[in-house]
Every structure is written in structure tokens, then in C-alpha cells.
Amino acid sequence: MSIKQNISLKSYNTFGIDVSAKFFISVSSIDELKQVLVLKEHPNKLILGGGSNMLLTKDFEGLVIHINLKGIEIISETDDFVTVKVNAGENWHAFVLWCINNDFGGIENLSLIPGNVGTAPIQNIGAYGVELKDTFVSCEAISLDTKTLKTFTKVDCDFGYRNSIFKQHAKGKYILTNVTFKLSKTNHQLHVNYGAIKSQLEIMHIAHPTIQDVSKAVIAIRKSKLPDPKEIGNSGSFFKNPVISKSHFETLLQNFPDIPSYPISEDEVKIPAGWLIEKAGFKGKRFGDYGVHKNQALVLVNYGNAKGSDILNLSTLIQKTVKRLFDISIEAEVNIL
């Protein structure tokens, strides 16, 4: 067990923010993780996965524990379904491609989402009409209090839109170590009517898509809209799409007849936050080393050496402007530290 000192976290967060950890360790087994968690000389600890859903605004004076648990295991299978357990340190997109290569269906719409498997259930990642909860069976997590493993079922996780128990009253109390999914082997249920997937499949001249085709379409769409974190620092979608009342939406229609919406219930609709931000004039706007991406207003970017506080201040300005123009509050999807 090797604890390093004064380590830059620039390569451990997709925003590429150059802050440092006073102490740092990467753990590759549950036993090693348990040993690190009980170290009394390091009471202040930060758990770090793929670093894709966070904005680091300052140096961390404690111990950063990087979760590097690897492995994918088929637990059970029938003629129609397979149950797969994936360790938390596996890259999410790499796992999606593993499923695609094995013709396991259910998460192809979630292709190219940044981050690791262990952090995916925390915010119930989703894209193009599919959410993680749709194929989720259970996950295991270590309690930071008792240092013991606990299993959480889908009901236990209390999934919501970009939400789960791990962002609510269990926030900061557990470290996810693995996630189990139930995926289809036959009769895959494709979701191609959300967003631009159908149009992209037409461009690809595919009339009868497979899960492989859907994944390729999603990858093409995301690459056309979203910057590669390896080239431009970002954390994907920075804001959640807000849900407003139908009456509020109808009022907005009077001034903004082109406002897009997706029905949630009889009384609520979801509004694309990217549309609101673009209408507010921020799409493609650059402030030195940081700004809003030119192709996707939901994405805040670090063009080089931006500070986390720069990105945070920009996000606050966007929130205030959207609130003033539309009377809609948009929440940050990323964790701000």
C-alpha cells in the first residue's frame, strides 16, 4: 500500500483542472480499500472514480482515494437474458462496448458517456430515452461508517432523474464497489425515437438497426455535439434538464413559441437546459481559457489552464441569467468540490 504526496489531480478529472492532493492512493482491491479507510492519520478523505462528474475548485488537503477496482463477470444467464457484475473502476464506455461485442442489449443508448461504472448509479446516468436504472439489478457498496459491504437493490437506490439515494440521504456514506445489470440476449428492445437517433440511422442508411447500429449512431451524435475530454476539458452535461409545471410552460409559450419540451406527467414537462442556455446567449461564448462549447450549450469547457473557480463562476452566471429570463432554476449535474 503506497500513499503518495502532493500529487496533481489534473489527469484524474475530465475537466483537466490542475489542483493537487496532499496525499493520494489508488486502490485495486476491496481489502486494500478497507485498509485505507481505517487509517486514522488521514481523517479527511476524498473518493475519486473516473473524475467525470466533478468540478475541482481547490487543492485537497487530505487523502484522495482513487477507486481502481477492475473486472467484469457473468453471474448467470438464460436463453434470453444475462446478468453481469462489473467492478467500480471499469470505464463505463468500455463496458458498453464489451456488452455490444457480446450482443448484450440494454445500455447501447448510453454509449460514450464519460466516467466509471462505480459512479454511474449515483446520478442514474441517462441519454436518448434510456437510464441506468432500466437495466440495473443491484450494487454493492462499502459503508464508510462500519467498513462493511452492503447490497442495494433497485428499490433501495430510489432512482430518479439524475438522482439516487447516493445523492440524497446516503450521500457521502458509501463507496460503490460493483454494479450488477440484467441485459438482453435476444429480442433487444431498441430505443431509437428519442433525440437524433432516428435521423442519424437514416444518414447511416440503416432501416433495421441492431444494438451495434444504435451504439454507433449514439457515438456519432455525441462526437458531433460534445468535445472529447482528452482534447478539451469538460464534464459532459453540466446542468440537469429542468422539470416545470405545465401551466408555467404554457405561459412561456406565449413569448417563446419555439421552446421544446418533453412531457413527464399530466402536470409537468421537461425543458432542455441546453435550449435555455443557448437562448440566454451563452452557447459558444468564451472567456479566455474557459467557456461554453460551441456545439452544445450544456457543456462548460476548460480550453487550457482554467481554474475550477472560473468554471463555477460561469455556471452561476448562467443559472442567474436563465432564472431571470425564464423564471426557471437549472441545477448543476456535476459535484462541485
Residue pairs with C-beta under 8 A, 6 or more apart in sequence:
1 25
1 32
1 35
1 36
2 25
3 23
3 24
3 25
3 42
3 63
4 23
4 24
4 25
5 22
5 23
5 24
6 20
6 21
6 22
7 20
7 21
7 24
7 64
8 18
8 19
8 20
9 17
9 18
9 19
9 20
9 21
9 24
9 48
9 51
9 56
9 60
9 64
10 16
10 17
10 18
10 19
12 48
12 51
12 64
12 66
13 48
13 51
13 52
13 54
13 56
13 235
14 50
14 51
14 52
14 114
14 115
14 229
14 233
14 234
14 235
14 236
15 54
15 55
15 56
15 229
15 233
15 234
15 235
15 302
15 308
15 311
16 229
16 233
16 302
17 55
17 56
17 57
17 233
17 302
17 306
17 307
17 308
17 311
18 305
19 56
19 57
19 58
19 59
19 60
19 308
20 59
20 60
21 46
21 59
21 60
21 62
21 63
21 64
22 59
22 60
22 61
22 62
22 63
23 42
23 62
23 63
23 64
24 63
24 64
24 66
25 36
25 63
25 64
25 65
25 66
26 66
26 68
27 33
27 36
27 65
27 66
27 67
27 68
27 69
28 68
28 69
28 70
28 89
29 69
30 69
30 142
30 149
30 177
33 65
33 67
33 69
33 142
33 175
33 177
34 142
34 147
36 42
36 45
36 63
36 65
37 45
37 65
37 142
37 144
37 147
37 175
38 147
39 63
42 62
42 63
43 62
44 61
44 62
44 63
45 62
45 63
45 64
45 65
46 60
46 62
46 63
46 64
46 65
46 337
47 65
47 67
47 175
48 64
48 65
48 66
48 67
49 66
49 67
49 88
49 89
49 115
49 116
49 118
49 119
50 91
50 92
50 114
50 115
50 116
50 119
51 115
52 114
52 115
52 116
52 119
52 229
52 235
52 236
53 115
53 119
53 122
53 123
53 235
53 236
53 333
53 334
53 335
54 235
54 334
54 335
54 336
54 337
55 235
55 308
55 311
55 312
55 334
55 335
55 336
55 337
56 308
56 337
57 307
57 308
57 309
57 312
57 336
57 337
58 308
58 309
58 337
60 337
67 88
67 89
67 116
67 118
67 175
67 177
68 89
69 87
69 88
69 89
69 90
69 118
69 177
69 178
70 87
70 89
70 90
71 86
71 87
71 90
72 84
72 85
72 86
72 87
72 90
72 95
72 98
73 84
73 85
73 86
74 82
74 83
74 84
75 83
75 84
75 85
75 180
76 82
76 83
77 83
77 185
78 185
79 185
79 186
80 184
80 185
80 186
80 187
81 182
81 183
81 184
81 185
82 104
82 182
82 183
82 185
83 137
83 180
83 181
83 182
83 183
84 99
84 104
84 180
84 181
84 183
85 178
85 179
85 180
86 95
86 117
86 178
86 179
86 180
86 181
87 117
87 118
87 177
87 178
88 116
88 117
88 118
88 119
88 175
88 176
88 177
88 178
88 179
89 116
89 117
89 118
90 116
90 117
91 115
91 116
91 117
92 110
92 113
92 114
92 115
92 116
92 117
92 120
92 125
93 111
93 112
93 113
93 114
95 107
95 117
96 107
96 108
96 110
96 111
96 112
96 113
96 215
97 111
97 215
99 105
99 106
99 107
99 108
99 183
100 108
100 111
100 211
100 212
100 215
103 185
103 211
104 183
104 184
104 185
105 183
105 184
105 185
105 188
105 189
105 190
105 211
106 130
106 134
106 135
106 181
106 182
106 183
106 184
106 188
106 189
107 130
107 132
107 135
107 181
107 183
108 190
108 211
108 212
108 214
108 215
108 218
109 127
109 128
109 129
109 130
109 191
109 194
109 197
109 214
109 218
110 125
110 126
110 127
110 130
110 132
110 218
111 215
111 218
111 219
111 222
112 218
112 219
112 222
112 223
112 226
113 120
113 125
113 127
113 236
114 229
114 235
114 236
115 125
117 178
117 179
118 175
118 176
118 177
118 178
118 179
119 176
120 132
120 179
121 132
121 136
121 139
121 157
121 159
121 164
121 166
121 176
121 179
122 164
122 166
122 167
122 176
123 162
123 163
123 164
123 167
123 333
124 131
124 132
124 133
124 157
124 159
124 160
124 161
124 162
124 163
124 164
125 131
125 132
125 162
126 132
126 161
126 162
127 218
127 222
128 191
128 194
128 195
128 197
128 218
128 221
129 191
129 193
129 194
129 195
130 191
130 194
131 159
131 161
132 159
133 154
133 157
133 159
135 181
135 182
135 183
136 154
136 157
136 159
136 179
136 180
136 181
137 153
137 154
137 180
137 181
137 182
138 151
138 152
138 153
138 154
138 179
138 180
139 151
139 152
139 157
139 176
139 177
139 178
139 179
139 180
140 149
140 150
140 151
140 152
140 176
140 177
140 178
141 149
141 150
141 152
141 166
141 174
141 175
141 176
141 177
142 148
142 149
142 150
142 174
142 175
142 177
143 149
143 150
143 173
143 174
144 172
144 173
144 174
144 175
145 173
149 177
150 174
152 165
156 165
157 164
157 165
157 166
158 164
158 165
158 168
161 240
161 241
161 243
161 270
162 240
162 333
166 174
166 176
188 210
188 211
190 209
190 211
190 214
191 197
191 214
192 198
192 201
192 209
192 214
192 217
195 221
196 221
197 214
197 217
197 218
197 221
200 217
200 218
200 220
200 221
201 207
201 209
201 213
201 214
201 217
204 213
204 216
204 217
204 220
206 213
206 217
209 217
224 295
225 295
225 296
226 234
226 236
226 293
226 295
226 296
226 299
227 234
227 293
227 295
227 299
227 301
229 235
232 293
232 301
232 302
232 303
233 301
233 302
233 303
233 306
234 293
234 299
234 300
234 301
234 302
235 299
235 300
235 334
236 298
236 299
236 333
237 273
237 298
237 299
237 333
238 298
238 299
238 300
238 315
238 332
238 333
238 334
239 273
239 277
239 298
239 315
239 318
239 319
239 330
239 331
239 332
239 333
240 273
240 330
240 331
240 332
240 333
241 270
241 271
241 272
241 273
242 270
242 271
242 273
242 276
242 328
242 329
242 330
242 331
243 264
243 268
243 269
243 270
243 271
244 268
244 269
244 271
244 328
245 267
245 268
245 269
246 266
246 267
246 268
246 269
248 327
248 328
249 259
249 261
249 269
249 271
252 259
252 326
253 259
256 279
256 326
259 271
259 275
260 271
260 272
260 275
261 269
261 270
261 271
262 269
262 270
262 272
263 269
263 270
264 270
271 328
273 297
273 298
273 322
273 330
274 283
274 296
274 297
274 298
275 297
276 322
276 325
276 326
276 328
276 330
277 283
277 292
277 297
277 298
277 318
277 322
277 330
278 297
279 325
279 326
280 318
280 321
280 322
280 325
281 321
282 292
282 297
282 318
282 321
283 292
283 293
283 294
283 296
283 297
284 291
284 292
284 293
284 294
285 291
285 292
286 292
286 303
287 310
287 314
288 303
288 306
288 310
289 302
289 303
289 304
289 305
289 306
289 310
290 300
290 301
290 302
290 303
290 306
290 310
290 311
290 314
291 300
291 301
291 303
291 314
292 299
292 300
292 301
292 314
292 318
293 299
293 300
293 301
300 311
300 314
300 315
302 311
312 336
315 332
318 330
319 329
319 330
319 332
322 328
322 329
322 330
323 329
323 330
